[in-house]
Amino acid sequence: MTSWQNETFFAVGLMSGTSRDGIDAALIETDGIQFVRSIGFSEHIYDKIDRDLIEEACSRAMSKHERSPDLVIEECEERISKLHIQVVADLLGTTGFDSAKLAVIGFHGHTVAHRADLGWTWQIGDAQRLSDELKVTVVSDLRQNDMRNGGQGAPLLPVYHRALFARPNEKAAVLNLGGVANLTFLGPDGDMIAFDCGMANALIDDQMSKSFGLTYDYNGQTAETGAICEETLAQLLEHPFFALPYPKSLDRMDFSIDSVCHLSGVDAVATLTAFSAAAVSKGLGQLPSKVDKLIVTGGGRKNQTLMRMIGESSGHLPTKTEDFGWNGDAIEAQGFAYMAVRRLKSLPITFPGTTGAPTPLIGGIICQPSLQV
């Protein structure tokens, strides 16, 4: 291994996820291979105006067959970019980290449409603006190269999951419960299998907003008091997505809460929570073998009812990332910092087993700060 491969870099990763709850920012030191040291984490919570704007942008993007100009999407991109710049500044201020030592920012942007079925994906956010205003190299558009070469473009985090959680002689699954749920299978030989397995928080959050004016189900308390409609749950699980072999990926809007509109608010939340759990169980059933550990990251790990239902449905005891010494809120943002460093080193971030790419592929476009005149 060359000295360049051994070299570590300080990197910030940014994530605005499908839950539309806010922006996560993480500062790490990493070699982009096995070494990862967490330095700091911060988050910005979207207000209702921002959430509504993002929802409208996503709705417009999903109605298209390709990227095309749209004033609402452009307005959302402007807003998203400004907020990401502020979040990085806040993170560096909070940690007292010298920005001159920062090598790169991994900027995912916000996904307004992911149409793997049509071969395109759309993440908004002005990477060049981030680079210019923060005076730091930025890596963005991490999904595009994979999709151009026939991959699903998602999920991207498995390579980071491997760095954190892979163990010799163990089979583990990392379950990310964001807006969408995805699984990463980590074999003892370092092989990875990954795919989206269903909804996680997205539909639950939508129903909580509609029925109760709340952004999420705190600790799963609403789901715990509701009754699961088994007939509706069975109908949801008949969706053809669940029978597809991996690799496979979802957009947040591939499912909706219309399927539970005939139920009371609490029963709808309970049924949607059971749907998320059952989808995880189906996903685990598609893995090549039973796993020794089920490690859960993402906001859904805080939903006690969802976690209980996953355990009951799958027969696996879900374990939070905190039990392994890692902040489950920060994993995705850290992952994009890690992948940005891999881009600087020309190391792949997607693989045949994770996205269906034909070969391991490098991902991301590098933006350098414009020269100041």
Residue frames relative to the residue before (quaternion, step in Angstrom):
aa qw qx qy qz dx dy dz
M 1.0000 0.0000 0.0000 0.0000 0.00 0.00 0.00
T 0.4229 -0.7245 0.4863 0.2444 3.59 -0.85 0.99
S 0.6450 -0.5154 0.3909 0.4069 3.55 -1.28 0.36
W 0.5956 0.5674 -0.3593 0.4407 3.59 1.11 -0.66
Q 0.6669 0.4924 -0.3019 0.4708 3.59 0.97 -0.80
N 0.6698 0.4968 -0.2933 0.4674 3.58 1.10 -0.66
E 0.5579 0.6497 -0.3844 0.3448 3.59 1.14 -0.56
T 0.2692 -0.7541 0.5774 0.1599 3.56 -1.04 0.81
F 0.1683 -0.7712 0.6095 0.0742 3.53 -1.24 0.59
F 0.3896 -0.6524 0.5884 0.2763 3.52 -1.28 0.47
A 0.0402 0.8136 -0.5729 0.0908 3.56 -0.79 1.03
V 0.2451 -0.7210 0.6279 0.1607 3.52 -1.25 0.63
G 0.1282 -0.7722 0.6177 0.0763 3.54 -1.06 0.80
L 0.1678 -0.7939 0.5823 0.0508 3.54 -1.07 0.84
M 0.0245 0.8079 -0.5875 0.0384 3.55 -0.97 0.84
S 0.0275 -0.7330 0.6797 0.0007 3.53 -0.95 1.02
G 0.1570 -0.8802 0.4455 0.0458 3.54 -0.04 1.33
T 0.7213 -0.4677 0.3184 0.3995 3.51 -1.38 0.13
S 0.5408 0.5962 -0.4149 0.4242 3.60 1.21 -0.15
R 0.2702 -0.7961 0.4931 0.2237 3.60 1.26 -0.43
D 0.3992 0.7362 -0.4656 0.2859 3.57 1.11 0.62
G 0.7710 -0.2903 0.1965 0.5316 3.58 1.10 -0.52
I 0.5459 -0.5866 0.4875 0.3468 3.53 -1.36 -0.28
D 0.1805 -0.7555 0.6221 0.0982 3.55 -0.97 0.95
A 0.0532 -0.7828 0.6199 0.0116 3.56 -1.05 0.83
A 0.0225 -0.8081 0.5877 -0.0339 3.56 -0.83 1.02
L 0.2074 -0.7522 0.6171 0.1021 3.54 -1.11 0.82
I 0.0551 0.8011 -0.5908 0.0782 3.56 -0.74 1.10
E 0.2711 -0.6636 0.6500 0.2521 3.49 -1.44 0.08
T 0.1445 0.8086 -0.5537 0.1367 3.59 -0.75 0.98
D 0.3854 -0.6799 0.5649 0.2648 3.51 -1.31 0.41
G 0.5029 -0.6665 0.4134 0.3633 3.58 1.31 0.00
I 0.6768 0.4326 -0.2922 0.5191 3.58 1.26 0.20
Q 0.8355 -0.1067 0.1071 0.5283 3.60 0.06 -1.25
F 0.6925 0.4784 -0.2881 0.4567 3.58 1.05 -0.68
V 0.1115 0.7631 -0.6294 0.0952 3.57 -0.90 1.02
R 0.0014 -0.7796 0.6262 -0.0139 3.56 -0.89 0.97
S 0.3084 -0.7552 0.5523 0.1719 3.56 -0.72 1.08
I 0.1651 -0.8028 0.5691 0.0656 3.55 -0.91 0.97
G 0.8096 -0.1545 0.1302 0.5511 3.59 0.87 -0.85
F 0.0912 -0.7787 0.6196 0.0388 3.54 -1.30 0.45
S 0.0779 0.7714 -0.6308 0.0322 3.55 -1.12 0.70
E 0.1491 -0.7887 0.5903 0.0853 3.54 -1.24 0.37
H 0.2123 -0.7311 0.6344 0.1340 3.49 -1.27 0.60
I 0.2718 -0.7692 0.5600 0.1443 3.58 -0.74 1.06
Y 0.4156 -0.7031 0.5190 0.2523 3.58 -0.79 1.00
D 0.3448 -0.6952 0.5798 0.2481 3.56 -1.10 0.67
K 0.7295 -0.4485 0.2777 0.4354 3.58 -1.26 0.19
I 0.6105 0.5492 -0.3571 0.4452 3.59 1.04 -0.72
D 0.6670 0.4926 -0.2982 0.4728 3.58 0.93 -0.89
R 0.6613 0.5107 -0.3151 0.4502 3.59 0.88 -0.90
D 0.6603 0.5033 -0.3068 0.4654 3.56 0.97 -0.85
L 0.6409 0.5200 -0.3215 0.4642 3.57 1.02 -0.79
I 0.6539 0.4994 -0.3105 0.4760 3.58 0.95 -0.86
E 0.6398 0.5296 -0.3298 0.4488 3.59 0.95 -0.84
E 0.6700 0.4860 -0.3002 0.4741 3.59 0.93 -0.87
A 0.6338 0.5231 -0.3327 0.4627 3.60 1.00 -0.77
C 0.6551 0.5046 -0.3117 0.4680 3.58 0.96 -0.85
S 0.6425 0.5297 -0.3241 0.4490 3.57 0.95 -0.86
R 0.6709 0.4885 -0.2958 0.4730 3.57 0.94 -0.85
A 0.6626 0.5113 -0.3150 0.4474 3.57 0.92 -0.88
M 0.6863 0.4931 -0.2903 0.4489 3.57 0.94 -0.85
S 0.6239 0.5375 -0.3460 0.4495 3.59 1.21 -0.33
K 0.6301 0.5482 -0.3189 0.4481 3.57 1.30 -0.22
H 0.4128 -0.6901 0.5349 0.2593 3.54 -1.28 0.36
E 0.7714 0.0354 -0.0527 0.6332 3.56 1.34 -0.04
R 0.6462 -0.4886 0.3866 0.4406 3.57 -1.25 0.18
S 0.1464 0.7727 -0.6084 0.1063 3.56 -0.97 0.85
P 0.6517 -0.5434 0.3422 0.4037 3.62 -1.11 0.58
D 0.0959 0.7712 -0.6210 0.1018 3.55 -1.06 0.83
L 0.4541 -0.7303 0.4383 0.2615 3.58 -0.61 1.11
V 0.6534 0.5071 -0.3268 0.4573 3.61 0.98 -0.77
I 0.6535 0.4993 -0.3147 0.4739 3.58 0.96 -0.84
E 0.6415 0.5144 -0.3209 0.4699 3.58 1.02 -0.77
E 0.6322 0.5161 -0.3270 0.4765 3.59 1.03 -0.76
C 0.6489 0.5122 -0.3097 0.4698 3.57 1.00 -0.86
E 0.6436 0.5241 -0.3232 0.4546 3.59 0.95 -0.83
E 0.6245 0.5350 -0.3287 0.4645 3.57 1.02 -0.81
R 0.6818 0.4898 -0.2798 0.4658 3.55 0.89 -0.98
I 0.6511 0.5265 -0.3039 0.4545 3.57 0.93 -0.96
S 0.6617 0.5183 -0.3101 0.4443 3.58 0.92 -0.91
K 0.6559 0.5133 -0.3099 0.4586 3.59 0.91 -0.92
L 0.6757 0.4955 -0.3030 0.4540 3.57 0.91 -0.88
H 0.6379 0.5233 -0.3369 0.4536 3.61 0.99 -0.76
I 0.6223 0.5329 -0.3387 0.4626 3.59 1.00 -0.77
Q 0.6743 0.4970 -0.2927 0.4611 3.55 0.94 -0.92
V 0.6401 0.5332 -0.3279 0.4455 3.59 1.01 -0.82
V 0.6395 0.5067 -0.3307 0.4742 3.60 0.99 -0.77
A 0.6472 0.5165 -0.3190 0.4611 3.57 0.93 -0.89
D 0.6513 0.5143 -0.3116 0.4628 3.59 0.99 -0.85
L 0.6486 0.5230 -0.3180 0.4524 3.59 0.97 -0.87
L 0.6807 0.4767 -0.2943 0.4719 3.56 0.87 -0.91
G 0.6450 0.5200 -0.3216 0.4584 3.58 1.05 -0.72
T 0.6684 0.5147 -0.2947 0.4488 3.56 0.95 -0.92
T 0.7313 0.4132 -0.2329 0.4901 3.57 0.96 -0.87
G 0.3664 -0.7350 0.4866 0.2979 3.59 1.20 -0.44
F 0.3737 0.7516 -0.4673 0.2775 3.54 1.25 0.42
D 0.4495 -0.6863 0.5132 0.2521 3.56 -1.00 0.91
S 0.3884 -0.7596 0.4717 0.2228 3.59 -0.42 1.20
A 0.5662 0.6040 -0.3876 0.4054 3.59 1.18 -0.44
K 0.6647 0.4943 -0.2975 0.4747 3.59 1.22 -0.45
L 0.5440 0.6361 -0.3913 0.3825 3.57 1.29 -0.21
A 0.3085 -0.7915 0.5048 0.1532 3.58 -0.63 1.13
V 0.8203 -0.0690 0.1322 0.5521 3.56 0.89 -0.89
I 0.2222 -0.7192 0.6399 0.1545 3.52 -1.34 0.48
G 0.2325 -0.7446 0.6098 0.1403 3.57 -0.93 0.94
F 0.0599 -0.8359 0.5432 -0.0510 3.55 -0.33 1.33
H 0.2067 -0.8075 0.5434 0.0995 3.57 -0.33 1.24
G 0.3068 -0.7256 0.5472 0.2826 3.58 1.02 -0.77
H 0.4934 -0.6224 0.4897 0.3597 3.57 -1.21 -0.45
T 0.3850 -0.7244 0.5264 0.2236 3.56 -0.84 1.01
V 0.1379 -0.7912 0.5920 0.0669 3.58 -0.66 1.12
A 0.7858 -0.0204 -0.0217 0.6177 3.59 1.24 -0.30
H 0.0149 -0.7601 0.6494 0.0159 3.52 -1.07 0.81
R 0.0349 0.8228 -0.5585 0.0990 3.56 -0.21 1.33
A 0.1022 -0.8230 0.5583 0.0247 3.53 0.38 1.25
D 0.6082 0.5734 -0.3493 0.4234 3.57 1.13 -0.65
L 0.7391 0.3513 -0.1986 0.5393 3.57 1.21 -0.56
G 0.5349 -0.6795 0.3785 0.3300 3.58 1.29 0.09
W 0.7185 0.3896 -0.2890 0.4984 3.61 1.07 0.55
T 0.1123 -0.7615 0.6367 0.0461 3.50 -1.31 0.53
W 0.1614 -0.8068 0.5667 0.0438 3.59 -1.10 0.63
Q 0.0094 0.7679 -0.6384 0.0518 3.54 -0.62 1.23
I 0.2251 -0.7885 0.5593 0.1217 3.58 -0.75 1.03
G 0.4413 0.6438 -0.5375 0.3193 3.53 -1.23 0.67
D 0.3445 -0.7649 0.5184 0.1658 3.55 -0.85 1.03
A 0.2373 -0.8157 0.5146 0.1163 3.57 -0.03 1.31
Q 0.6399 0.5270 -0.3411 0.4432 3.59 0.97 -0.76
R 0.6257 0.5292 -0.3372 0.4635 3.58 1.04 -0.72
L 0.6287 0.5208 -0.3361 0.4697 3.59 0.97 -0.82
S 0.6688 0.5101 -0.3024 0.4483 3.56 0.88 -0.95
D 0.6807 0.4994 -0.2907 0.4503 3.58 0.91 -0.94
E 0.7334 0.4414 -0.2526 0.4512 3.59 0.80 -1.00
L 0.7397 0.3861 -0.2244 0.5033 3.58 1.05 -0.71
K 0.3150 -0.7896 0.4670 0.2434 3.56 1.39 -0.22
V 0.5509 0.5596 -0.3967 0.4754 3.54 0.99 0.97
T 0.5437 -0.5860 0.4868 0.3522 3.58 -1.14 0.61
V 0.1110 -0.7937 0.5974 0.0296 3.57 -0.94 0.94
V 0.1601 -0.7491 0.6349 0.1003 3.56 -1.06 0.84
S 0.0512 0.8015 -0.5898 0.0841 3.57 -0.74 1.09
D 0.7579 0.3804 -0.2741 0.4537 3.58 -1.34 -0.15
L 0.1500 0.8485 -0.4943 0.1149 3.56 0.89 0.94
R 0.6744 0.5119 -0.3003 0.4392 3.61 1.17 -0.35
Q 0.5718 0.6782 -0.3701 0.2758 3.57 1.09 -0.72
N 0.6770 0.5031 -0.3206 0.4311 3.60 0.79 -0.93
D 0.6205 0.5439 -0.3373 0.4531 3.56 1.02 -0.77
M 0.7041 0.4631 -0.2760 0.4622 3.59 0.85 -0.94
R 0.6125 0.5446 -0.3539 0.4506 3.59 1.06 -0.64
N 0.7330 0.4001 -0.2204 0.5039 3.56 1.15 -0.61
G 0.6950 -0.5250 0.2633 0.4148 3.57 1.20 0.47
G 0.5187 0.6329 -0.4239 0.3882 3.60 1.25 0.14
Q 0.6173 -0.5553 0.4193 0.3671 3.55 -1.34 0.19
G 0.4028 -0.7238 0.4718 0.3021 3.60 1.19 -0.44
A 0.7718 0.1505 -0.0860 0.6118 3.58 1.29 0.02
P 0.5980 -0.2129 -0.7705 -0.0572 1.47 -2.18 1.27
L 0.4411 -0.7171 0.4895 0.2272 3.55 -1.24 0.56
L 0.6323 0.6215 -0.3237 0.3305 3.59 1.09 -0.65
P 0.4692 0.7103 -0.4559 0.2599 3.67 1.06 -0.37
V 0.6393 0.5293 -0.3512 0.4333 3.62 0.92 -0.78
Y 0.6575 0.4726 -0.3071 0.5000 3.59 1.12 -0.60
H 0.5967 0.5505 -0.3590 0.4604 3.59 1.03 -0.71
R 0.6370 0.5316 -0.3293 0.4508 3.57 0.98 -0.82
A 0.6521 0.5233 -0.3197 0.4457 3.59 0.94 -0.86
L 0.7389 0.4325 -0.2331 0.4610 3.60 0.99 -0.82
F 0.8623 0.2532 -0.0443 0.4363 3.54 0.73 -1.10
A 0.5053 0.6479 -0.4457 0.3553 3.63 1.17 -0.19
R 0.0322 -0.7900 0.6121 -0.0142 3.56 -0.99 0.91
P 0.5221 -0.6169 0.4747 0.3486 3.61 -1.01 0.72
N 0.8508 0.1734 -0.1455 0.4742 3.54 -1.13 0.77
E 0.6670 0.4379 -0.3229 0.5090 3.60 1.21 0.43
K 0.2182 -0.7213 0.6371 0.1617 3.52 -1.26 0.54
A 0.0139 0.8117 -0.5803 0.0639 3.54 -0.64 1.14
A 0.1805 -0.7349 0.6363 0.1500 3.52 -1.29 0.44
V 0.1947 -0.7409 0.6317 0.1192 3.55 -0.99 0.90
L 0.1341 -0.7924 0.5945 0.0259 3.54 -0.71 1.15
N 0.1370 -0.7813 0.6058 0.0608 3.56 -0.67 1.12
L 0.1158 -0.7972 0.5917 0.0289 3.56 -0.64 1.18
G 0.1188 0.7708 -0.6090 0.1447 3.54 0.07 1.33
G 0.7646 -0.1703 0.1809 0.5947 3.57 -0.80 -0.96
V 0.7397 0.2048 -0.0941 0.6340 3.51 1.12 -0.91
A 0.3613 -0.7181 0.5484 0.2302 3.59 -1.14 0.60
N 0.0464 0.7870 -0.6152 0.0054 3.56 -1.03 0.76
L 0.3015 -0.7570 0.5664 0.1235 3.50 -1.24 0.71
T 0.0953 -0.7463 0.6540 0.0785 3.54 -1.18 0.69
F 0.1870 -0.7597 0.6154 0.0953 3.57 -0.80 1.06
L 0.1117 -0.7938 0.5975 0.0201 3.55 -0.79 1.09
G 0.1933 -0.8036 0.5562 0.0862 3.55 -0.47 1.21
P 0.6340 -0.5553 0.3716 0.3893 3.61 -1.16 0.42
D 0.6653 0.4959 -0.3045 0.4677 3.58 1.22 -0.35
G 0.6025 -0.5854 0.3451 0.4185 3.57 1.30 0.14
D 0.4764 0.6642 -0.4458 0.3648 3.58 1.26 -0.02
M 0.1820 -0.7762 0.5969 0.0900 3.54 -1.20 0.62
I 0.0380 -0.7236 0.6877 0.0462 3.50 -1.25 0.69
A 0.0880 0.8133 -0.5689 0.0847 3.59 -0.84 0.88
F 0.1524 0.7715 -0.6092 0.1023 3.54 -1.21 0.60
D 0.5215 -0.5566 0.5280 0.3735 3.52 -1.31 0.34
C 0.1840 -0.8178 0.5382 0.0874 3.57 -0.89 0.89
G 0.7855 -0.2343 0.1431 0.5547 3.61 1.22 -0.12
M 0.6778 -0.4250 0.3716 0.4711 3.53 -1.25 -0.43
A 0.1955 -0.7466 0.6160 0.1580 3.56 -1.23 0.46
N 0.8491 0.0123 0.0285 0.5274 3.60 0.05 -1.27
A 0.5101 0.7141 -0.4114 0.2463 3.59 1.10 -0.62
L 0.7365 0.4120 -0.2496 0.4749 3.59 0.67 -1.05
I 0.6030 0.5512 -0.3540 0.4553 3.57 1.07 -0.72
D 0.6690 0.4947 -0.2975 0.4682 3.57 0.90 -0.93
D 0.6419 0.5258 -0.3287 0.4510 3.60 0.95 -0.84
Q 0.6782 0.4858 -0.2926 0.4673 3.57 0.94 -0.86
M 0.6213 0.5341 -0.3384 0.4629 3.58 1.04 -0.75
S 0.6482 0.5124 -0.3111 0.4695 3.57 1.02 -0.80
K 0.6856 0.4942 -0.2849 0.4523 3.56 0.88 -0.94
S 0.7748 0.3954 -0.1962 0.4526 3.58 0.77 -1.04
F 0.8388 0.2012 -0.0492 0.5035 3.57 0.95 -0.85
G 0.4519 -0.7057 0.4459 0.3147 3.60 1.24 -0.05
L 0.5474 0.5957 -0.3928 0.4373 3.58 1.22 0.52
T 0.5178 -0.6810 0.4271 0.2927 3.58 -1.11 0.61
Y 0.8043 -0.0240 0.0172 0.5935 3.61 1.19 -0.42
D 0.5253 -0.6184 0.4852 0.3260 3.56 -1.31 0.25
Y 0.3008 -0.7988 0.4952 0.1619 3.56 -0.09 1.32
N 0.8530 -0.0370 -0.0384 0.5191 3.56 -0.70 1.21
G 0.5501 -0.6190 0.3989 0.3938 3.61 1.23 0.19
Q 0.2979 0.8047 -0.4779 0.1877 3.58 1.25 0.38
T 0.6488 0.5077 -0.3289 0.4616 3.59 1.02 -0.74
A 0.6523 0.5116 -0.3145 0.4623 3.58 0.91 -0.90
E 0.6311 0.5603 -0.3321 0.4213 3.56 1.01 -0.80
T 0.7204 0.4392 -0.2500 0.4750 3.61 1.05 -0.70
G 0.6432 0.5466 -0.3214 0.4291 3.59 1.22 -0.31
A 0.4201 -0.6688 0.5516 0.2681 3.54 -1.38 0.21
I 0.4104 -0.7066 0.5247 0.2387 3.57 -0.91 0.94
C 0.2835 -0.7232 0.6039 0.1785 3.56 -0.93 0.94
E 0.3082 -0.8010 0.4847 0.1689 3.57 -0.15 1.28
E 0.6233 0.5448 -0.3463 0.4413 3.60 1.03 -0.70
T 0.6724 0.4796 -0.2908 0.4831 3.58 0.93 -0.91
L 0.6261 0.5378 -0.3329 0.4560 3.57 1.00 -0.80
A 0.6582 0.5071 -0.3106 0.4617 3.58 0.91 -0.86
Q 0.6424 0.5187 -0.3202 0.4645 3.58 1.02 -0.78
L 0.6377 0.5255 -0.3239 0.4608 3.60 0.98 -0.81
L 0.7048 0.4740 -0.2630 0.4576 3.56 0.96 -0.86
E 0.5647 0.5851 -0.3871 0.4347 3.58 1.28 -0.05
H 0.4038 0.7174 -0.4786 0.3052 3.59 1.26 -0.08
P 0.5340 -0.6772 0.3979 0.3129 3.63 -0.82 0.95
F 0.4985 0.6645 -0.4334 0.3495 3.61 1.15 -0.38
F 0.6915 0.5220 -0.2962 0.4021 3.57 0.88 -0.93
A 0.6672 0.4828 -0.3046 0.4785 3.58 1.19 -0.42
L 0.5244 0.6432 -0.4183 0.3692 3.59 1.21 -0.24
P 0.4398 -0.6549 0.5316 0.3083 3.59 -1.08 0.62
Y 0.4880 -0.6141 0.5063 0.3583 3.57 -1.18 0.34
P 0.5407 -0.1073 -0.8282 -0.1007 1.54 -2.37 0.85
K 0.0536 0.7800 -0.6212 0.0530 3.55 -1.13 0.68
S 0.0946 -0.7987 0.5937 0.0258 3.56 -1.16 0.61
L 0.2942 -0.7617 0.5647 0.1198 3.51 -1.29 0.58
D 0.2958 -0.6555 0.6428 0.2638 3.50 -1.39 0.23
R 0.6460 -0.5394 0.3788 0.3851 3.56 -1.15 0.62
M 0.7498 0.4190 -0.2129 0.4657 3.57 1.02 -0.79
D 0.3909 0.7132 -0.4909 0.3124 3.61 1.19 0.38
F 0.7416 0.2108 -0.1594 0.6165 3.57 1.29 -0.36
S 0.1192 -0.7894 0.5969 0.0798 3.59 -1.20 0.42
I 0.5827 -0.5857 0.4357 0.3572 3.55 -1.32 0.19
D 0.3804 0.7324 -0.4886 0.2831 3.62 1.20 0.09
S 0.6235 0.5828 -0.3360 0.3983 3.57 1.09 -0.71
V 0.7529 0.3402 -0.2075 0.5238 3.62 1.18 -0.38
C 0.3301 0.7900 -0.4722 0.2096 3.59 1.26 0.28
H 0.6430 0.5300 -0.3186 0.4519 3.62 1.21 -0.44
L 0.6353 0.5372 -0.3232 0.4509 3.59 1.27 -0.16
S 0.5747 -0.5360 0.4680 0.4042 3.56 -1.27 0.27
G 0.6952 -0.4906 0.3210 0.4159 3.56 -1.22 0.40
V 0.7090 0.4537 -0.2796 0.4619 3.58 0.77 -0.99
D 0.6596 0.4934 -0.3187 0.4690 3.60 0.98 -0.76
A 0.6126 0.5410 -0.3470 0.4600 3.59 1.08 -0.68
V 0.6624 0.4926 -0.3068 0.4738 3.59 0.93 -0.88
A 0.6428 0.5176 -0.3251 0.4617 3.60 0.96 -0.82
T 0.6773 0.4930 -0.2932 0.4608 3.59 0.93 -0.89
L 0.6646 0.4895 -0.3062 0.4743 3.59 0.96 -0.80
T 0.6201 0.5223 -0.3430 0.4744 3.60 1.07 -0.65
A 0.6471 0.4989 -0.3105 0.4857 3.58 1.01 -0.80
F 0.6094 0.5519 -0.3389 0.4573 3.58 1.11 -0.68
S 0.6476 0.5062 -0.3167 0.4733 3.58 0.95 -0.86
A 0.6695 0.5017 -0.2995 0.4586 3.59 0.93 -0.89
A 0.6685 0.5036 -0.3031 0.4557 3.57 0.93 -0.89
A 0.6184 0.5411 -0.3420 0.4559 3.58 1.08 -0.68
V 0.6206 0.5236 -0.3334 0.4792 3.58 1.06 -0.76
S 0.6498 0.5226 -0.3150 0.4532 3.57 0.93 -0.89
K 0.6423 0.5068 -0.3191 0.4783 3.58 0.98 -0.81
G 0.6470 0.5259 -0.3178 0.4514 3.58 0.98 -0.83
L 0.6484 0.5083 -0.3138 0.4720 3.57 0.95 -0.87
G 0.6446 0.5370 -0.3144 0.4441 3.56 1.09 -0.70
Q 0.6546 0.5079 -0.3118 0.4652 3.58 1.22 -0.38
L 0.5123 0.6499 -0.4245 0.3674 3.60 1.23 -0.23
P 0.6197 -0.5988 0.3562 0.3613 3.61 -1.09 0.60
S 0.8002 -0.0140 0.0027 0.5995 3.59 1.17 -0.41
K 0.6259 -0.5215 0.4172 0.4028 3.56 -1.28 0.30
V 0.3478 -0.7573 0.5191 0.1898 3.57 -1.00 0.83
D 0.5108 -0.6421 0.4866 0.3000 3.52 -1.27 0.52
K 0.7953 0.1143 -0.0384 0.5942 3.57 1.13 -0.69
L 0.1420 -0.7340 0.6559 0.1045 3.55 -1.20 0.69
I 0.0897 -0.8244 0.5584 -0.0203 3.55 -0.24 1.36
V 0.1562 -0.8346 0.5272 0.0342 3.58 -0.57 1.18
T 0.0329 -0.7779 0.6272 -0.0209 3.52 -0.93 1.03
G 0.6349 0.5317 -0.3915 0.4013 3.57 -1.28 0.17
G 0.7162 -0.4957 0.2988 0.3900 3.54 -1.29 0.39
G 0.6140 0.5941 -0.3495 0.3846 3.58 1.06 -0.65
R 0.5448 0.6176 -0.4072 0.3949 3.60 1.19 -0.35
K 0.6377 0.5321 -0.3235 0.4534 3.61 1.24 -0.38
N 0.5815 0.5591 -0.3657 0.4642 3.57 1.31 -0.20
Q 0.3002 -0.8095 0.4766 0.1658 3.57 -0.06 1.29
T 0.6427 0.5198 -0.3311 0.4551 3.58 1.04 -0.72
L 0.6403 0.5133 -0.3190 0.4741 3.58 0.98 -0.81
M 0.6570 0.5060 -0.3126 0.4633 3.58 0.91 -0.88
R 0.6453 0.5078 -0.3267 0.4680 3.59 0.96 -0.82
M 0.6710 0.5033 -0.3013 0.4534 3.59 0.91 -0.93
I 0.6110 0.5373 -0.3527 0.4621 3.60 1.06 -0.70
G 0.6603 0.5094 -0.3071 0.4585 3.56 0.92 -0.90
E 0.6838 0.4885 -0.2839 0.4617 3.58 0.92 -0.93
S 0.6963 0.4904 -0.2732 0.4472 3.56 0.95 -0.90
S 0.7858 0.3748 -0.1670 0.4627 3.57 0.92 -0.95
G 0.3858 -0.7145 0.4936 0.3113 3.56 1.12 -0.60
H 0.5996 0.5173 -0.3666 0.4884 3.58 1.28 0.25
L 0.3759 -0.7041 0.5510 0.2437 3.58 -0.98 0.77
P 0.2716 -0.7841 0.5300 0.1746 3.63 -0.44 1.13
T 0.1437 -0.7886 0.5969 0.0347 3.55 -0.95 0.99
K 0.4144 -0.7210 0.4980 0.2458 3.58 -0.81 0.98
T 0.6148 -0.5733 0.4062 0.3581 3.55 -1.20 0.61
E 0.5576 0.6184 -0.3902 0.3930 3.58 1.14 -0.55
D 0.6110 0.5595 -0.3504 0.4368 3.59 1.13 -0.57
F 0.6919 0.4095 -0.2594 0.5351 3.57 1.33 -0.26
G 0.6115 -0.6040 0.3273 0.3927 3.58 1.30 0.26
W 0.6470 0.5081 -0.3219 0.4687 3.60 1.23 0.31
N 0.4671 -0.6728 0.5100 0.2628 3.55 -1.04 0.89
G 0.3654 -0.7766 0.4741 0.1966 3.57 -0.45 1.19
D 0.5959 0.5518 -0.3684 0.4525 3.59 1.21 -0.35
A 0.7287 0.4734 -0.2269 0.4399 3.58 1.11 -0.70
I 0.4644 0.7378 -0.4292 0.2362 3.59 1.20 -0.46
E 0.6952 0.4761 -0.3089 0.4410 3.61 0.77 -0.93
A 0.6581 0.4937 -0.3176 0.4715 3.59 0.90 -0.86
Q 0.6293 0.5196 -0.3303 0.4742 3.58 0.98 -0.80
G 0.6369 0.5558 -0.3235 0.4252 3.55 1.00 -0.84
F 0.6824 0.4674 -0.3000 0.4751 3.58 0.98 -0.73
A 0.5762 0.5323 -0.3769 0.4925 3.59 1.19 -0.43
Y 0.6456 0.5292 -0.2959 0.4643 3.57 0.98 -0.94
M 0.6902 0.4736 -0.2830 0.4682 3.59 0.89 -0.93
A 0.5986 0.5511 -0.3641 0.4532 3.59 1.11 -0.58
V 0.6438 0.4957 -0.3208 0.4866 3.58 1.02 -0.76
R 0.6211 0.5251 -0.3423 0.4704 3.59 1.02 -0.72
R 0.6247 0.5260 -0.3458 0.4620 3.59 1.04 -0.67
L 0.6325 0.5248 -0.3351 0.4607 3.59 0.99 -0.79
K 0.7348 0.3985 -0.2159 0.5047 3.58 1.10 -0.71
S 0.4196 -0.7274 0.4443 0.3120 3.59 1.33 0.11
L 0.3845 0.6911 -0.5022 0.3499 3.55 0.96 0.98
P 0.5318 -0.6606 0.4186 0.3249 3.62 -0.98 0.74
I 0.2205 -0.7689 0.5840 0.1383 3.56 -1.24 0.54
T 0.7540 0.2528 -0.1933 0.5746 3.61 1.23 -0.28
F 0.1710 -0.8015 0.5730 0.0040 3.52 -1.15 0.80
P 0.6829 -0.4900 0.3347 0.4259 3.60 -1.18 0.39
G 0.7210 0.4547 -0.2556 0.4562 3.59 0.98 -0.80
T 0.7084 0.4591 -0.2753 0.4600 3.61 1.17 -0.32
T 0.8185 0.1327 -0.0674 0.5549 3.61 0.98 -0.73
G 0.5139 -0.6249 0.4326 0.3978 3.57 1.24 -0.27
A 0.3274 0.7436 -0.5120 0.2788 3.57 1.25 0.32
P 0.5621 -0.6359 0.4013 0.3444 3.61 -1.00 0.72
T 0.7742 0.0325 0.0065 0.6320 3.56 1.19 -0.68
P 0.6327 -0.4718 0.3957 0.4696 3.63 -1.17 0.11
L 0.1095 -0.8356 0.5383 -0.0041 3.56 -0.77 1.08
I 0.4360 -0.6345 0.5774 0.2722 3.52 -1.19 0.73
G 0.0592 -0.8109 0.5815 0.0295 3.59 -1.05 0.66
G 0.6780 0.5093 -0.3708 0.3787 3.53 -1.16 0.67
I 0.2718 -0.7299 0.6092 0.1492 3.51 -1.17 0.76
I 0.3112 -0.7657 0.5403 0.1580 3.58 -0.84 0.99
C 0.0984 -0.7702 0.6294 0.0301 3.57 -0.87 1.07
Q 0.1725 -0.7726 0.6045 0.0892 3.56 -0.85 1.01
P 0.5851 -0.5759 0.4192 0.3877 3.61 -1.08 0.59
S 0.4862 -0.6562 0.4922 0.3012 3.56 -0.96 0.87
L 0.5333 -0.6198 0.4694 0.3332 3.56 -1.11 0.68
Q 0.3479 -0.7350 0.5462 0.2008 3.56 -0.88 0.95
V 0.3181 -0.7617 0.5392 0.1668 3.53 -0.75 1.10
